[in-house]
Amino acid sequence: MSARDTIAAVATPPGAGGVGVLRVSGPAVPALARDLLGRTPQPRHAHLAAFRDADGAVLDRGLLLYFPAPRSYTGEHVLELHAHGSPVVLDLLLRRVCALGARPARAGEFSERAFLNGKLDLAQAEAVADLIAAGSEAAARAALRSLEGAFSTRVQTLLEALTRLRVHVEAAIDFPEEEIDFLADPAIAAQLEALRADLAALLAEARRGVRLADGLHVAIVGRPNAGKSSLLNALAASERAIVTDVPGTTRDVLRERVQLDGIELTLADTAGLRDSGDAVEREGMRRARAELERADLALLVSDAAHAEADLALLAALPPEVARVVVVNKIDLDGAASRRETRGREVWLWLSALTGAGLDLLREELKRHAGLGEGAAGAFSARTRHVLALERVAAHLEAAALTLAATRAGELAAEELRQAQRALGEITGEFTSDDLLGAIFSSFCIGK
């Protein structure tokens, strides 16, 4: 398939509706528009047209809009036909357009052409799909900010700073005969540290962007009868989990999706962690630990008597997983609900039974999901972006260690080059055809 092809697809979702949109892009669009309208259409104006088949019979009446290159979504000539939203009518129109020289578009091919023609960078193109798939208001707003370039601008700023640093380091390598050790210049170390700090901030925001796009994955863990299932039911506002006084009631992972002030949470209630000879219960605990390792946030549910000791259940938790200790059942000892920070854990005192302190937990969940301080500027991101930024951080750390320990400029320069390449993968400056195929194949047809 060639970019010289003219492509066509129904851009509206499957099913009947008041209006259906057929989108066409490519070099054959001007001739195709004249065939359908009977005259040359005026750019960016809505024309009332009778869409006819090859024999002249009217298929439908609707609007025709023509966008000449390069002022279009794809950067090519683009035509949109707005017809009645009947799947039969839209299929007839697609067949007619293909008979006039177009071919059916692949999934994501319109956005792919927009990227290849410089209308969008890769992060912005991915934000198109994120906006379409947004499951909450917060996710939609974040995806729109990425589409408008908020994420790409931050990446470009880092790329420029990294380029300046590479110039200094490689200039020092070019003059080895000089008596001055240019690599020992404090300005280079200062630039590198500033770059690492800016990268750390962007990485934190990108992780938040992934949570906004995908939702916050919360694993609820603890001993049997600590109140995990009661907490799930309270947050879900329904009796989703069985609650009894019998230890080990929960044997498998129970997941529930809930909306919290416009954000999506996936709550996973897990089997109680303890020593047990029951084979089924042991399998449930294995799944609980696996769920914990995949989570964005671990809610350790305990009570006042066991909370400190139960922290050991989080000992093997990956460092990137946030931790909240929920001291449940405060209704039994009359304690007040409150929030404290102890080291890297946030501690919340509440009662899942009475609801006391649940507002504190909801606010904590919103903060971890990206609706805390700075949420107004949040942007959407994907896991591949986070992984790329983590590789950049690793290369910058290696460059800093090399410069500090050995002054091996060539090695430091190579680390900086690899860091720049990993950063460029986010916006598509450095990418492979395989990566592009994987990204755009996940888009919907017509986009």
VEXBA-86303 format. One record per residue (C-alpha): residue number from 1; residue in one letter; chain; x, y, z. Coordinates in nm, 3 decimals. Example, Ala and Ser with C-alpha at 12.3 -4.5 7.8 and 13.67 -1.06 7.14 Angstrom:
% VEXBA-86303
- 1 / A / A / 1.230 / -0.450 / 0.780
- 2 / S / A / 1.367 / -0.106 / 0.714
***
This chain:
% VEXBA-86303
- 1 / M / A / 0.000 / 0.000 / 0.000
- 2 / S / A / 0.130 / 0.343 / -0.095
- 3 / A / A / 0.085 / 0.694 / 0.041
- 4 / R / A / -0.008 / 0.783 / -0.320
- 5 / D / A / -0.326 / 0.579 / -0.279
- 6 / T / A / -0.654 / 0.752 / -0.204
- 7 / I / A / -0.812 / 0.598 / 0.105
- 8 / A / A / -1.171 / 0.599 / 0.231
- 9 / A / A / -1.352 / 0.483 / 0.544
- 10 / V / A / -1.667 / 0.542 / 0.744
- 11 / A / A / -1.553 / 0.767 / 1.030
- 12 / T / A / -1.861 / 0.734 / 1.252
- 13 / P / A / -1.921 / 0.433 / 1.482
- 14 / P / A / -2.101 / 0.123 / 1.353
- 15 / G / A / -2.478 / 0.126 / 1.388
- 16 / A / A / -2.768 / 0.348 / 1.290
- 17 / G / A / -2.765 / 0.720 / 1.365
- 18 / G / A / -2.891 / 1.055 / 1.248
- 19 / V / A / -2.572 / 1.136 / 1.061
- 20 / G / A / -2.291 / 0.921 / 0.925
- 21 / V / A / -1.959 / 1.053 / 0.797
- 22 / L / A / -1.747 / 0.905 / 0.518
- 23 / R / A / -1.390 / 1.035 / 0.503
- 24 / V / A / -1.163 / 1.024 / 0.196
- 25 / S / A / -0.796 / 1.133 / 0.172
- 26 / G / A / -0.545 / 1.131 / -0.113
- 27 / P / A / -0.454 / 1.268 / -0.455
- 28 / A / A / -0.772 / 1.148 / -0.629
- 29 / V / A / -1.000 / 1.351 / -0.399
- 30 / P / A / -1.046 / 1.659 / -0.627
- 31 / A / A / -1.160 / 1.446 / -0.922
- 32 / L / A / -1.369 / 1.227 / -0.695
- 33 / A / A / -1.540 / 1.534 / -0.542
- 34 / R / A / -1.626 / 1.668 / -0.889
- 35 / D / A / -1.779 / 1.332 / -0.983
- 36 / L / A / -1.995 / 1.328 / -0.670
- 37 / L / A / -2.097 / 1.698 / -0.668
- 38 / G / A / -2.112 / 1.759 / -1.043
- 39 / R / A / -1.881 / 2.059 / -1.015
- 40 / T / A / -1.559 / 2.166 / -0.843
- 41 / P / A / -1.638 / 2.218 / -0.472
- 42 / Q / A / -1.540 / 2.537 / -0.292
- 43 / P / A / -1.279 / 2.460 / -0.023
- 44 / R / A / -1.402 / 2.444 / 0.337
- 45 / H / A / -1.766 / 2.508 / 0.247
- 46 / A / A / -2.059 / 2.273 / 0.305
- 47 / H / A / -2.228 / 2.180 / -0.023
- 48 / L / A / -2.571 / 2.016 / -0.039
- 49 / A / A / -2.530 / 1.724 / -0.275
- 50 / A / A / -2.717 / 1.427 / -0.417
- 51 / F / A / -2.483 / 1.129 / -0.394
- 52 / R / A / -2.543 / 0.909 / -0.699
- 53 / D / A / -2.432 / 0.562 / -0.807
- 54 / A / A / -2.266 / 0.481 / -1.139
- 55 / D / A / -2.606 / 0.475 / -1.316
- 56 / G / A / -2.709 / 0.816 / -1.182
- 57 / A / A / -2.956 / 0.686 / -0.924
- 58 / V / A / -2.955 / 0.884 / -0.597
- 59 / L / A / -2.806 / 0.692 / -0.305
- 60 / D / A / -2.864 / 0.968 / -0.050
- 61 / R / A / -2.867 / 1.344 / -0.009
- 62 / G / A / -2.629 / 1.514 / 0.232
- 63 / L / A / -2.336 / 1.751 / 0.275
- 64 / L / A / -2.001 / 1.742 / 0.097
- 65 / L / A / -1.696 / 1.921 / 0.241
- 66 / Y / A / -1.363 / 1.957 / 0.060
- 67 / F / A / -1.029 / 2.041 / 0.230
- 68 / P / A / -0.742 / 2.092 / -0.017
- 69 / A / A / -0.387 / 1.994 / 0.079
- 70 / P / A / -0.200 / 2.090 / 0.287
- 71 / R / A / -0.470 / 2.253 / 0.505
- 72 / S / A / -0.639 / 1.934 / 0.616
- 73 / Y / A / -0.617 / 1.677 / 0.894
- 74 / T / A / -0.390 / 1.443 / 0.694
- 75 / G / A / -0.204 / 1.712 / 0.500
- 76 / E / A / -0.350 / 1.563 / 0.179
- 77 / H / A / -0.667 / 1.649 / -0.012
- 78 / V / A / -0.953 / 1.540 / 0.214
- 79 / L / A / -1.322 / 1.492 / 0.139
- 80 / E / A / -1.601 / 1.434 / 0.390
- 81 / L / A / -1.948 / 1.312 / 0.298
- 82 / H / A / -2.212 / 1.369 / 0.566
- 83 / A / A / -2.504 / 1.139 / 0.492
- 84 / H / A / -2.784 / 0.975 / 0.689
- 85 / G / A / -2.640 / 0.734 / 0.944
- 86 / S / A / -2.772 / 0.412 / 0.796
- 87 / P / A / -2.508 / 0.137 / 0.777
- 88 / V / A / -2.654 / 0.034 / 0.440
- 89 / V / A / -2.635 / 0.387 / 0.298
- 90 / L / A / -2.281 / 0.438 / 0.426
- 91 / D / A / -2.170 / 0.106 / 0.279
- 92 / L / A / -2.316 / 0.205 / -0.059
- 93 / L / A / -2.135 / 0.537 / -0.046
- 94 / L / A / -1.807 / 0.365 / 0.047
- 95 / R / A / -1.848 / 0.126 / -0.246
- 96 / R / A / -1.919 / 0.419 / -0.478
- 97 / V / A / -1.612 / 0.611 / -0.361
- 98 / C / A / -1.393 / 0.303 / -0.403
- 99 / A / A / -1.530 / 0.254 / -0.756
- 100 / L / A / -1.416 / 0.611 / -0.831
- 101 / G / A / -1.056 / 0.535 / -0.735
- 102 / A / A / -1.024 / 0.505 / -0.358
- 103 / R / A / -0.947 / 0.196 / -0.151
- 104 / P / A / -1.062 / 0.104 / 0.203
- 105 / A / A / -0.837 / 0.257 / 0.467
- 106 / R / A / -0.648 / 0.054 / 0.724
- 107 / A / A / -0.709 / 0.115 / 1.094
- 108 / G / A / -0.544 / 0.441 / 1.192
- 109 / E / A / -0.429 / 0.523 / 0.839
- 110 / F / A / -0.568 / 0.878 / 0.840
- 111 / S / A / -0.376 / 0.965 / 1.159
- 112 / E / A / -0.071 / 0.780 / 1.029
- 113 / R / A / -0.071 / 1.001 / 0.718
- 114 / A / A / -0.113 / 1.308 / 0.937
- 115 / F / A / 0.201 / 1.200 / 1.125
- 116 / L / A / 0.400 / 1.116 / 0.812
- 117 / N / A / 0.303 / 1.450 / 0.656
- 118 / G / A / 0.410 / 1.648 / 0.963
- 119 / K / A / 0.064 / 1.755 / 1.077
- 120 / L / A / 0.103 / 1.572 / 1.410
- 121 / D / A / 0.396 / 1.421 / 1.594
- 122 / L / A / 0.367 / 1.065 / 1.721
- 123 / A / A / 0.263 / 1.159 / 2.075
- 124 / Q / A / -0.011 / 1.384 / 1.937
- 125 / A / A / -0.131 / 1.111 / 1.702
- 126 / E / A / -0.159 / 0.870 / 1.995
- 127 / A / A / -0.352 / 1.136 / 2.186
- 128 / V / A / -0.616 / 1.125 / 1.910
- 129 / A / A / -0.685 / 0.760 / 1.993
- 130 / D / A / -0.672 / 0.836 / 2.367
- 131 / L / A / -0.930 / 1.114 / 2.325
- 132 / I / A / -1.164 / 0.884 / 2.132
- 133 / A / A / -1.126 / 0.609 / 2.395
- 134 / A / A / -1.142 / 0.840 / 2.700
- 135 / G / A / -1.353 / 0.681 / 2.973
- 136 / S / A / -1.379 / 0.987 / 3.196
- 137 / E / A / -1.386 / 1.364 / 3.182
- 138 / A / A / -1.037 / 1.387 / 3.330
- 139 / A / A / -0.899 / 1.145 / 3.068
- 140 / A / A / -1.064 / 1.340 / 2.785
- 141 / R / A / -0.921 / 1.671 / 2.905
- 142 / A / A / -0.574 / 1.519 / 2.947
- 143 / A / A / -0.585 / 1.363 / 2.598
- 144 / L / A / -0.690 / 1.695 / 2.447
- 145 / R / A / -0.394 / 1.869 / 2.611
- 146 / S / A / -0.161 / 1.608 / 2.463
- 147 / L / A / -0.326 / 1.650 / 2.123
- 148 / E / A / -0.266 / 2.024 / 2.149
- 149 / G / A / 0.102 / 1.956 / 2.213
- 150 / A / A / 0.146 / 1.992 / 2.592
- 151 / F / A / 0.343 / 1.666 / 2.625
- 152 / S / A / 0.534 / 1.709 / 2.298
- 153 / T / A / 0.645 / 2.060 / 2.396
- 154 / R / A / 0.792 / 1.930 / 2.721
- 155 / V / A / 0.975 / 1.652 / 2.534
- 156 / Q / A / 1.106 / 1.901 / 2.277
- 157 / T / A / 1.240 / 2.127 / 2.555
- 158 / L / A / 1.430 / 1.832 / 2.700
- 159 / L / A / 1.563 / 1.739 / 2.356
- 160 / E / A / 1.698 / 2.092 / 2.308
- 161 / A / A / 1.867 / 2.089 / 2.649
- 162 / L / A / 2.013 / 1.746 / 2.577
- 163 / T / A / 2.145 / 1.867 / 2.240
- 164 / R / A / 2.320 / 2.162 / 2.407
- 165 / L / A / 2.479 / 1.927 / 2.659
- 166 / R / A / 2.600 / 1.692 / 2.384
- 167 / V / A / 2.759 / 1.988 / 2.204
- 168 / H / A / 2.961 / 2.076 / 2.515
- 169 / V / A / 3.072 / 1.720 / 2.583
- 170 / E / A / 3.164 / 1.640 / 2.224
- 171 / A / A / 3.347 / 1.973 / 2.188
- 172 / A / A / 3.562 / 1.873 / 2.486
- 173 / I / A / 3.642 / 1.541 / 2.317
- 174 / D / A / 3.751 / 1.724 / 2.001
- 175 / F / A / 4.032 / 1.908 / 2.182
- 176 / P / A / 4.223 / 1.639 / 2.373
- 177 / E / A / 4.553 / 1.816 / 2.323
- 178 / E / A / 4.444 / 2.114 / 2.530
- 179 / E / A / 4.580 / 2.125 / 2.883
- 180 / I / A / 4.241 / 2.235 / 3.018
- 181 / D / A / 4.009 / 1.951 / 3.121
- 182 / F / A / 3.689 / 2.077 / 2.962
- 183 / L / A / 3.494 / 1.777 / 3.095
- 184 / A / A / 3.565 / 1.899 / 3.447
- 185 / D / A / 3.383 / 2.226 / 3.375
- 186 / P / A / 3.118 / 2.272 / 3.648
- 187 / A / A / 2.881 / 2.405 / 3.382
- 188 / I / A / 2.859 / 2.061 / 3.221
- 189 / A / A / 2.777 / 1.894 / 3.553
- 190 / A / A / 2.521 / 2.166 / 3.629
- 191 / Q / A / 2.353 / 2.122 / 3.290
- 192 / L / A / 2.339 / 1.748 / 3.337
- 193 / E / A / 2.185 / 1.772 / 3.683
- 194 / A / A / 1.929 / 2.028 / 3.566
- 195 / L / A / 1.840 / 1.800 / 3.276
- 196 / R / A / 1.797 / 1.502 / 3.510
- 197 / A / A / 1.573 / 1.707 / 3.741
- 198 / D / A / 1.353 / 1.822 / 3.451
- 199 / L / A / 1.335 / 1.464 / 3.324
- 200 / A / A / 1.230 / 1.334 / 3.668
- 201 / A / A / 0.947 / 1.589 / 3.677
- 202 / L / A / 0.831 / 1.494 / 3.327
- 203 / L / A / 0.848 / 1.123 / 3.411
- 204 / A / A / 0.627 / 1.176 / 3.717
- 205 / E / A / 0.375 / 1.368 / 3.506
- 206 / A / A / 0.383 / 1.103 / 3.233
- 207 / R / A / 0.307 / 0.832 / 3.490
- 208 / R / A / 0.014 / 1.040 / 3.606
- 209 / G / A / -0.092 / 1.077 / 3.242
- 210 / V / A / -0.096 / 0.699 / 3.201
- 211 / R / A / -0.318 / 0.669 / 3.508
- 212 / L / A / -0.554 / 0.935 / 3.372
- 213 / A / A / -0.577 / 0.754 / 3.037
- 214 / D / A / -0.597 / 0.398 / 3.167
- 215 / G / A / -0.748 / 0.458 / 3.511
- 216 / L / A / -0.592 / 0.395 / 3.852
- 217 / H / A / -0.533 / 0.027 / 3.934
- 218 / V / A / -0.574 / -0.020 / 4.310
- 219 / A / A / -0.491 / -0.349 / 4.486
- 220 / I / A / -0.660 / -0.394 / 4.825
- 221 / V / A / -0.448 / -0.627 / 5.040
- 222 / G / A / -0.417 / -0.731 / 5.402
- 223 / R / A / -0.478 / -1.009 / 5.651
- 224 / P / A / -0.804 / -1.209 / 5.647
- 225 / N / A / -1.096 / -1.025 / 5.809
- 226 / A / A / -0.919 / -0.690 / 5.800
- 227 / G / A / -1.215 / -0.538 / 5.614
- 228 / K / A / -1.088 / -0.545 / 5.255
- 229 / S / A / -1.418 / -0.659 / 5.104
- 230 / S / A / -1.614 / -0.413 / 5.317
- 231 / L / A / -1.390 / -0.135 / 5.188
- 232 / L / A / -1.446 / -0.244 / 4.827
- 233 / N / A / -1.822 / -0.245 / 4.882
- 234 / A / A / -1.810 / 0.100 / 5.042
- 235 / L / A / -1.614 / 0.251 / 4.754
- 236 / A / A / -1.826 / 0.078 / 4.491
- 237 / A / A / -2.147 / 0.174 / 4.676
- 238 / S / A / -2.281 / -0.179 / 4.620
- 239 / E / A / -2.253 / -0.525 / 4.776
- 240 / R / A / -2.000 / -0.657 / 4.525
- 241 / A / A / -1.796 / -0.871 / 4.764
- 242 / I / A / -1.916 / -1.127 / 5.018
- 243 / V / A / -1.850 / -1.013 / 5.373
- 244 / T / A / -1.850 / -1.268 / 5.659
- 245 / D / A / -1.669 / -1.330 / 5.986
- 246 / V / A / -1.514 / -1.647 / 5.840
- 247 / P / A / -1.145 / -1.592 / 5.750
- 248 / G / A / -1.048 / -1.666 / 5.389
- 249 / T / A / -1.388 / -1.585 / 5.233
- 250 / T / A / -1.220 / -1.415 / 4.936
- 251 / R / A / -1.033 / -1.681 / 4.737
- 252 / D / A / -0.983 / -1.507 / 4.402
- 253 / V / A / -0.922 / -1.150 / 4.283
- 254 / L / A / -1.249 / -0.955 / 4.258
- 255 / R / A / -1.226 / -0.648 / 4.034
- 256 / E / A / -1.468 / -0.358 / 4.026
- 257 / R / A / -1.457 / -0.045 / 3.809
- 258 / V / A / -1.586 / 0.271 / 3.971
- 259 / Q / A / -1.603 / 0.637 / 3.869
- 260 / L / A / -1.479 / 0.890 / 4.121
- 261 / D / A / -1.533 / 1.257 / 4.028
- 262 / G / A / -1.470 / 1.192 / 3.661
- 263 / I / A / -1.182 / 0.944 / 3.694
- 264 / E / A / -1.191 / 0.567 / 3.654
- 265 / L / A / -1.062 / 0.333 / 3.924
- 266 / T / A / -1.014 / -0.040 / 3.904
- 267 / L / A / -1.040 / -0.180 / 4.256
- 268 / A / A / -0.906 / -0.531 / 4.310
- 269 / D / A / -1.011 / -0.709 / 4.630
- 270 / T / A / -0.763 / -0.988 / 4.702
- 271 / A / A / -0.738 / -1.293 / 4.922
- 272 / G / A / -0.620 / -1.238 / 5.279
- 273 / L / A / -0.245 / -1.294 / 5.320
- 274 / R / A / -0.153 / -1.546 / 5.589
- 275 / D / A / 0.002 / -1.890 / 5.636
- 276 / S / A / -0.247 / -2.152 / 5.522
- 277 / G / A / -0.243 / -2.520 / 5.431
- 278 / D / A / -0.548 / -2.486 / 5.206
- 279 / A / A / -0.437 / -2.526 / 4.842
- 280 / V / A / -0.716 / -2.306 / 4.706
- 281 / E / A / -0.640 / -2.031 / 4.956
- 282 / R / A / -0.268 / -2.050 / 4.874
- 283 / E / A / -0.349 / -1.999 / 4.505
- 284 / G / A / -0.564 / -1.701 / 4.598
- 285 / M / A / -0.273 / -1.549 / 4.792
- 286 / R / A / -0.039 / -1.606 / 4.497
- 287 / R / A / -0.280 / -1.416 / 4.276
- 288 / A / A / -0.306 / -1.144 / 4.541
- 289 / R / A / 0.070 / -1.090 / 4.538
- 290 / A / A / 0.075 / -1.085 / 4.156
- 291 / E / A / -0.204 / -0.826 / 4.158
- 292 / L / A / -0.006 / -0.619 / 4.405
- 293 / E / A / 0.298 / -0.610 / 4.176
- 294 / R / A / 0.087 / -0.487 / 3.882
- 295 / A / A / -0.095 / -0.217 / 4.077
- 296 / D / A / -0.045 / 0.160 / 4.067
- 297 / L / A / -0.149 / 0.187 / 4.431
- 298 / A / A / -0.150 / -0.064 / 4.717
- 299 / L / A / -0.414 / -0.022 / 4.988
- 300 / L / A / -0.297 / -0.214 / 5.292
- 301 / V / A / -0.603 / -0.268 / 5.511
- 302 / S / A / -0.538 / -0.341 / 5.877
- 303 / D / A / -0.644 / -0.225 / 6.223
- 304 / A / A / -0.479 / -0.029 / 6.503
- 305 / A / A / -0.341 / -0.342 / 6.672
- 306 / H / A / -0.174 / -0.494 / 6.365
- 307 / A / A / -0.096 / -0.208 / 6.123
- 308 / E / A / 0.274 / -0.171 / 6.205
- 309 / A / A / 0.336 / -0.546 / 6.178
- 310 / D / A / 0.132 / -0.571 / 5.857
- 311 / L / A / 0.371 / -0.334 / 5.681
- 312 / A / A / 0.585 / -0.643 / 5.620
- 313 / L / A / 0.323 / -0.748 / 5.362
- 314 / L / A / 0.448 / -0.461 / 5.142
- 315 / A / A / 0.817 / -0.547 / 5.177
- 316 / A / A / 0.848 / -0.696 / 4.828
- 317 / L / A / 0.645 / -0.420 / 4.662
- 318 / P / A / 0.810 / -0.257 / 4.356
- 319 / P / A / 0.934 / 0.093 / 4.443
- 320 / E / A / 0.714 / 0.265 / 4.184
- 321 / V / A / 0.392 / 0.136 / 4.347
- 322 / A / A / 0.242 / 0.394 / 4.584
- 323 / R / A / 0.136 / 0.277 / 4.931
- 324 / V / A / -0.153 / 0.375 / 5.154
- 325 / V / A / -0.209 / 0.212 / 5.493
- 326 / V / A / -0.577 / 0.202 / 5.588
- 327 / V / A / -0.631 / 0.161 / 5.962
- 328 / N / A / -0.984 / 0.024 / 5.952
- 329 / K / A / -1.251 / -0.036 / 6.219
- 330 / I / A / -1.202 / 0.289 / 6.411
- 331 / D / A / -1.568 / 0.253 / 6.511
- 332 / L / A / -1.460 / -0.023 / 6.753
- 333 / D / A / -1.230 / 0.195 / 6.964
- 334 / G / A / -1.387 / 0.537 / 6.905
- 335 / A / A / -1.082 / 0.683 / 6.728
- 336 / A / A / -1.123 / 0.984 / 6.502
- 337 / S / A / -1.067 / 0.967 / 6.127
- 338 / R / A / -0.744 / 1.135 / 6.019
- 339 / R / A / -0.456 / 1.134 / 5.771
- 340 / E / A / -0.082 / 1.113 / 5.844
- 341 / T / A / 0.234 / 1.074 / 5.635
- 342 / R / A / 0.493 / 0.831 / 5.773
- 343 / G / A / 0.797 / 0.790 / 5.553
- 344 / R / A / 0.678 / 0.689 / 5.208
- 345 / E / A / 0.339 / 0.564 / 5.327
- 346 / V / A / 0.022 / 0.764 / 5.380
- 347 / W / A / -0.181 / 0.644 / 5.678
- 348 / L / A / -0.559 / 0.686 / 5.692
- 349 / W / A / -0.782 / 0.605 / 5.989
- 350 / L / A / -1.139 / 0.519 / 5.886
- 351 / S / A / -1.430 / 0.280 / 5.920
- 352 / A / A / -1.555 / 0.094 / 5.614
- 353 / L / A / -1.861 / -0.008 / 5.817
- 354 / T / A / -1.984 / 0.339 / 5.922
- 355 / G / A / -1.825 / 0.541 / 5.643
- 356 / A / A / -1.626 / 0.761 / 5.880
- 357 / G / A / -1.308 / 0.878 / 5.704
- 358 / L / A / -1.405 / 0.742 / 5.360
- 359 / D / A / -1.390 / 1.096 / 5.220
- 360 / L / A / -1.022 / 1.106 / 5.319
- 361 / L / A / -0.965 / 0.786 / 5.121
- 362 / R / A / -1.154 / 0.916 / 4.819
- 363 / E / A / -0.943 / 1.233 / 4.816
- 364 / E / A / -0.626 / 1.021 / 4.842
- 365 / L / A / -0.738 / 0.803 / 4.549
- 366 / K / A / -0.810 / 1.111 / 4.338
- 367 / R / A / -0.468 / 1.253 / 4.419
- 368 / H / A / -0.294 / 0.933 / 4.309
- 369 / A / A / -0.509 / 0.917 / 3.996
- 370 / G / A / -0.385 / 1.259 / 3.887
- 371 / L / A / -0.652 / 1.497 / 4.016
- 372 / G / A / -0.436 / 1.651 / 4.285
- 373 / E / A / -0.215 / 1.956 / 4.267
- 374 / G / A / -0.124 / 2.048 / 3.909
- 375 / A / A / -0.413 / 1.851 / 3.757
- 376 / A / A / -0.512 / 2.151 / 3.544
- 377 / G / A / -0.203 / 2.098 / 3.329
- 378 / A / A / -0.212 / 1.718 / 3.319
- 379 / F / A / -0.168 / 1.548 / 2.982
- 380 / S / A / -0.229 / 1.194 / 2.863
- 381 / A / A / 0.058 / 0.952 / 2.813
- 382 / R / A / 0.112 / 0.586 / 2.734
- 383 / T / A / 0.318 / 0.312 / 2.891
- 384 / R / A / 0.563 / 0.323 / 2.599
- 385 / H / A / 0.628 / 0.691 / 2.678
- 386 / V / A / 0.707 / 0.610 / 3.041
- 387 / L / A / 0.939 / 0.327 / 2.939
- 388 / A / A / 1.120 / 0.558 / 2.697
- 389 / L / A / 1.163 / 0.824 / 2.966
- 390 / E / A / 1.294 / 0.561 / 3.208
- 391 / R / A / 1.557 / 0.461 / 2.949
- 392 / V / A / 1.652 / 0.827 / 2.912
- 393 / A / A / 1.694 / 0.852 / 3.289
- 394 / A / A / 1.917 / 0.543 / 3.294
- 395 / H / A / 2.141 / 0.680 / 3.017
- 396 / L / A / 2.170 / 1.020 / 3.187
- 397 / E / A / 2.260 / 0.853 / 3.516
- 398 / A / A / 2.529 / 0.648 / 3.340
- 399 / A / A / 2.666 / 0.962 / 3.175
- 400 / A / A / 2.683 / 1.142 / 3.509
- 401 / L / A / 2.864 / 0.851 / 3.675
- 402 / T / A / 3.110 / 0.828 / 3.384
- 403 / L / A / 3.194 / 1.198 / 3.391
- 404 / A / A / 3.235 / 1.198 / 3.769
- 405 / A / A / 3.447 / 0.884 / 3.792
- 406 / T / A / 3.661 / 0.856 / 3.479
- 407 / R / A / 3.614 / 1.167 / 3.264
- 408 / A / A / 3.571 / 0.924 / 2.973
- 409 / G / A / 3.414 / 1.171 / 2.734
- 410 / E / A / 3.350 / 0.923 / 2.454
- 411 / L / A / 3.151 / 0.694 / 2.684
- 412 / A / A / 2.954 / 0.986 / 2.828
- 413 / A / A / 2.882 / 1.117 / 2.479
- 414 / E / A / 2.748 / 0.776 / 2.372
- 415 / E / A / 2.517 / 0.763 / 2.675
- 416 / L / A / 2.387 / 1.109 / 2.587
- 417 / R / A / 2.333 / 1.003 / 2.225
- 418 / Q / A / 2.134 / 0.699 / 2.338
- 419 / A / A / 1.933 / 0.921 / 2.573
- 420 / Q / A / 1.849 / 1.156 / 2.285
- 421 / R / A / 1.743 / 0.865 / 2.068
- 422 / A / A / 1.513 / 0.725 / 2.340
- 423 / L / A / 1.360 / 1.069 / 2.394
- 424 / G / A / 1.305 / 1.112 / 2.021
- 425 / E / A / 1.106 / 0.787 / 2.008
- 426 / I / A / 0.824 / 0.958 / 2.198
- 427 / T / A / 0.749 / 1.215 / 1.928
- 428 / G / A / 0.861 / 0.997 / 1.637
- 429 / E / A / 1.193 / 1.164 / 1.558
- 430 / F / A / 1.352 / 0.819 / 1.592
- 431 / T / A / 1.119 / 0.527 / 1.534
- 432 / S / A / 1.080 / 0.205 / 1.338
- 433 / D / A / 0.819 / 0.092 / 1.091
- 434 / D / A / 0.728 / -0.192 / 1.327
- 435 / L / A / 0.653 / 0.055 / 1.607
- 436 / L / A / 0.442 / 0.272 / 1.377
- 437 / G / A / 0.249 / -0.033 / 1.262
- 438 / A / A / 0.182 / -0.143 / 1.620
- 439 / I / A / 0.067 / 0.204 / 1.724
- 440 / F / A / -0.166 / 0.287 / 1.436
- 441 / S / A / -0.314 / -0.061 / 1.407
- 442 / S / A / -0.473 / -0.002 / 1.748
- 443 / F / A / -0.671 / 0.297 / 1.614
- 444 / C / A / -1.030 / 0.271 / 1.498
- 445 / I / A / -1.116 / 0.257 / 1.127
- 446 / G / A / -1.176 / 0.605 / 0.986
- 447 / K / A / -0.923 / 0.771 / 1.217
***
